[in-house]
Amino acid sequence: MAELNVAERQAGDVTVLDLSGKITIGEGSVALRSAIRRLIEEGKKKILLNLGSVSYVDSSGIGELVSSFTTLNREAGQLKLLNLTQKIQDLLAITKLLTVFDTYDDESSALNSFK
C-alpha cells in the first residue's frame, strides 16, 4: 500500500480524517490536499487529522500539512493533528513545526479543543 487512504467521519462539527499509508510527494500529498480543499468548499473548517496509521511522511508531505494548515487559517478554520507516530513527531521537531501545529494524543481532548 503505497498511497494514502483517507477516511472521513464527523464528530459534532469537527471533521476527522483518518489517514493511513504514506504522505509523500505525488499521490499521497495530492490526496490530502484534495480532501482538505473539498472540506473547505463544503464549509467544513474544523479538521482533525488522525495520523496514527501513517507509516511515512516525506518533506513534500510535511509541506502539504503546512499548506493545509495555512489555507485553513486563512479561511478562519482550524487544523489539528492527532496520534503522531514517533517518526512524525521527530520530523516535526527537526523542522521546528511541532510548535506550529496543535497536536493531541487522545481524540476527546483534541475534539474538545476546537472552538
Buried (B, 14 or more C-beta within 10 A) or exposed (E): EEBBBBEEEEBEEBBBBBBBBBBBBBBBBBBBBEBBEEBBEEEBBBBBBBBBEBBBBBEBBBBBBBBBBEBBEEEEBBBBBBBBBEEBBEBBEEEEBBEEBBBBEEBEEBBEBBE
